[in-house]
């Protein structure tokens, strides 16, 4: 079980990060580790990762790709929250590990 106050603090940090810069999965995965501590199963880690991503989405962050364009350096995915979570779940389960930055997507508040 994750401490509610600790979760709220991590989510606030991640939301601010996504407002200021590109948020990669290594930072989110680090938050998962901080909140679960050692010994969390892959299933528990994935569930918490998806909870965080869903809450980031609710806070205005969007998943997307970094581009080489100076005009539009971030291209949000065109899918809704459920579709984003489904895609991330499939990609994470395929590799059987939490993603690193540069894997799957990035997050930003457009």
C-alpha positions as CSV (number, residue, x, y, z in Angstrom):
1,X,0.0,0.0,0.0
2,X,1.3,3.4,-1.0
3,X,1.2,6.3,1.5
4,X,-1.3,8.8,0.3
5,X,0.7,11.9,1.3
6,X,3.9,10.6,-0.2
7,X,2.0,9.8,-3.4
8,X,0.5,13.3,-3.5
9,X,4.0,14.8,-3.1
10,X,5.4,12.6,-5.9
11,X,2.5,13.4,-8.2
12,X,2.9,17.2,-7.6
13,X,6.7,16.9,-8.3
14,X,6.0,14.9,-11.6
15,X,3.3,17.3,-12.7
16,X,5.6,20.3,-12.1
17,X,8.4,18.5,-14.0
18,X,6.0,17.9,-17.0
19,X,5.1,21.6,-17.0
20,X,8.8,22.7,-17.0
21,X,10.5,20.1,-19.1
22,X,10.0,16.8,-21.0
23,X,9.2,14.1,-18.4
24,X,10.7,10.7,-19.2
25,X,9.9,7.3,-17.8
26,X,13.1,7.1,-15.7
27,X,11.8,9.8,-13.5
28,X,8.3,8.2,-13.2
29,X,9.9,4.8,-12.6
30,X,12.0,6.3,-9.9
31,X,8.9,7.6,-8.2
32,X,7.4,4.1,-8.4
33,X,10.5,2.8,-6.6
34,X,10.4,5.5,-4.0
35,X,6.7,4.9,-3.2
36,X,6.8,1.1,-3.2
37,X,10.3,0.6,-1.7
38,X,12.2,-2.6,-2.3
39,X,10.4,-5.9,-3.0
40,X,7.4,-4.6,-5.0
41,X,6.3,-7.1,-7.6
42,X,6.4,-6.2,-11.3
43,X,2.5,-6.3,-11.2
44,X,2.5,-3.8,-8.3
45,X,5.1,-1.6,-10.0
46,X,3.1,-1.6,-13.3
47,X,-0.2,-0.8,-11.5
48,X,1.4,2.2,-9.7
49,X,3.1,3.4,-12.9
50,X,-0.2,3.4,-14.7
51,X,-1.9,5.1,-11.8
52,X,0.7,7.9,-11.9
53,X,0.4,8.2,-15.7
54,X,-3.4,8.4,-15.4
55,X,-3.2,11.1,-12.7
56,X,-0.6,13.0,-14.8
57,X,-3.1,12.9,-17.7
58,X,-5.8,14.2,-15.4
59,X,-3.4,17.0,-14.4
60,X,-3.0,18.1,-18.0
61,X,0.1,16.2,-19.0
62,X,0.0,14.4,-22.3
63,X,2.0,11.5,-23.7
64,X,3.8,12.1,-26.9
65,X,6.9,12.0,-29.0
66,X,9.8,14.5,-29.2
67,X,10.5,15.8,-32.6
68,X,13.4,17.6,-34.3
69,X,11.2,20.6,-35.1
70,X,12.1,23.8,-33.3
71,X,8.5,25.0,-33.8
72,X,6.8,21.9,-32.4
73,X,9.3,19.9,-30.4
74,X,6.6,17.8,-28.7
75,X,3.9,16.0,-30.6
76,X,1.2,14.7,-28.2
77,X,-0.4,11.4,-29.0
78,X,-3.9,11.8,-30.5
79,X,-5.5,9.2,-28.1
80,X,-7.6,9.6,-25.0
81,X,-6.4,8.5,-21.5
82,X,-7.7,5.0,-21.8
83,X,-6.0,4.4,-25.1
84,X,-2.7,5.9,-23.8
85,X,-2.8,3.6,-20.8
86,X,-3.5,0.6,-23.0
87,X,-0.6,1.3,-25.2
88,X,1.8,1.9,-22.3
89,X,0.6,-1.3,-20.6
90,X,1.2,-3.4,-23.7
91,X,4.7,-1.9,-24.2
92,X,5.7,-2.3,-20.6
93,X,4.4,-5.9,-20.4
94,X,6.2,-6.8,-23.6
95,X,9.6,-5.9,-22.0
96,X,8.7,-7.1,-18.5
97,X,10.4,-4.1,-16.9
98,X,9.6,-0.5,-16.1
99,X,10.6,1.8,-18.9
100,X,13.5,4.3,-19.0
101,X,13.4,7.7,-20.5
102,X,13.3,7.5,-24.2
103,X,11.3,4.3,-24.0
104,X,7.6,4.4,-25.2
105,X,7.0,8.1,-25.0
106,X,7.6,11.4,-23.1
107,X,5.2,13.5,-21.1
108,X,4.7,17.2,-21.2
109,X,1.9,19.7,-20.4
110,X,1.3,21.3,-23.8
